Amino acid sequence: MGAVLLQVYARTFLSTAPVWTEELTRFCLLYIGALGAGLALRSGDMVNVDLLCESLPGRMPWFLRLVSAILTVVFAAVLLPAAWDYTTIGSRQTAPSLGWRMDFIHASQLILFVALIIWALMRIIEMLTGRHDGRPIPNSEEN
């Protein structure tokens, strides 16, 4: 946030703005998304349309939530090797304005897929053991 404020201040009040702030902001956004996706999956805050699913009779909604978690694991596991390749390619590149090695930036994708796998597996285990029904965890603000 500091980089964004610096960029806005510099564009408004100074003759030139630092070029590295946009790049730093972009890298931070990648990591915020990567770290937040797993947690959002865990709490049920991912965007979903469950109107149809939840209106189905019996255990069908539970079953569809379980299938969704399984497909999330499969999807992330399929993309994990590509994310690894993408990260290793970044070791030969540097960011233009910051000069950082890009493998550290590309690793955000590895973190994303590993987090999705971990949290989706936890959801599957909790659903199969009866500890959780797979529904979103309500926020304390919603109560």
N, C-alpha and C positions, 0 to 999 in steps of 0.2 A: 504494500500500500504506500509505503514511503517513496518507492521509485515512481509510482504513478503521480503522487503529489508533487514530487520534484519535477517531473516532466511537465505537468500542468503549469506549475509556477514558472519554470524556465521558458516555456512557450509564450506565456502571458507577459512576463516582466523582463526577461533577458533577451539579448539579441540572438543568442544561439542556445539550443537545448542539448543536453547530453544524449548521445546516440545509444548508450548502453541501457538506458532505463526501459525502453520498449522491449529489448531482448530479455532483460531480467524479468520483467512482468510476464512475458510469454512463458518463460521457463517455470516461474512460480505457478502459473495457471495450470501447466501440465501436471505438476506435482500435487496441487490441490485437488485436481480431478482424480488423479491416480490414488491418492490416499483416501479421498472421500468416497469413492465408488464402493469400496468394500464395506465401509461403515454404513453407507446408505442401503446397501443390500441387506446387511445384518438387521438394521432397524426397520426395514420395509419402506424406506423413504424414496426408493427408486420410482421413477414414473411408471405407473401401470394403470391399466383399465380393467378393473376387476368386477365391474357391474354384472356382466354376463356370468363370469366364473362363480361369483358368490351367490347368484340366484339359482344355481343348479341344485338339485336335491341330494340329500344324503352326504356321503363322504366324497362326492365328486369334486367339490372345491378343494378339499385337502389333497386329493390325488393330483389335481392340476397344479397346485402350489409345489408339490413334490417333484413333478415332472419339470416344472420351470426351474427349480433349483438344480436338478440333474443336468438339464440342458445348459445351464449357466456354467457348470463345471466342465462339461464337454467343450463348449464354445471357447472358454478361456484356456483349456488345456490344448486345444488345437492351435490357438494363436500364440501360445507360449514359445514354441521354437522359433517362430518368425520374429517375435519380440526379442529373443536372444540374438538372432542374426542381426537385427536392426541395431541392437545395442553394440555388438562387436564392430560393426561397420563404423559406428561413431567414434571408436578409439583412434581412427585415422583422420578425424576432422576436429576442427576447433570452431567455436562460435566467433562470428566476425568481429563483434565489438567488444565482447568480454574476454575472448581468448580462452574460454573454458573448453576442456575436452567434451565433445558431444556425447560420448558414451555415458557420462553422468546424467545428461539430459535425457537421452534415449532410454535410460534405465527406468524412467517413470512408467514406461509401458510394461516392463517386467513387473514392477511393483503393482501396477493395476491388475494384471492377469493373475498374479500370485494371490493378491488380496481377494479377488473374486472367487478363486478356487477355494481358499481357506474358509471364507465366510459362507459360501454356498455349501461346502461339505459340512460345516457345523450345523447349518440349517437342516440338511438332510438327516444327519445323525439325531438331532433334536426331534425332528418330526417322526423318525422311525422308532425312537425310544419313548415317544409320548411326552417329552418335556416341553414341546412347543408345537403349536398347530400350523406354523408357517405364516400366520397372519402378521401384518405390520405391528410392531411394538408401539403402543400409544405413547405419545409424549406426555410429560407431566403437565404441560401447558394445555393439553386437550381435555384433561379431566376436570 
